[in-house]
Amino acid sequence: MTNYVELNWDDAHEFVTKNAHRGYFWDGFEIVRWVPNENGYSSKNGMYKNGMWGFSFRSQASESGTWKLKNV
């Protein structure tokens, strides 16, 4: 069972800062997790970053202004 955490604005910024080493970053108002993987070049979720391909997983803010992310 996957465990999720719902974050408000301040908590989301703290989460991204603390987990940048795990590939989390901001893209506008979306929280993105990027995982290096050579198969990313052929995926709709593929992203080229830091000179290599990987998969990106995006989380948009809900209508209530929170982000729901997998708890890491």
ABEGO torsion letter per residue (X at the ends): XBBBBBBBAAAAAAAAAAAAAAGBBBBEABBBBBBBBAAAAABAABBBBGGBBBBBBBBBBBAAGBBBBBBX
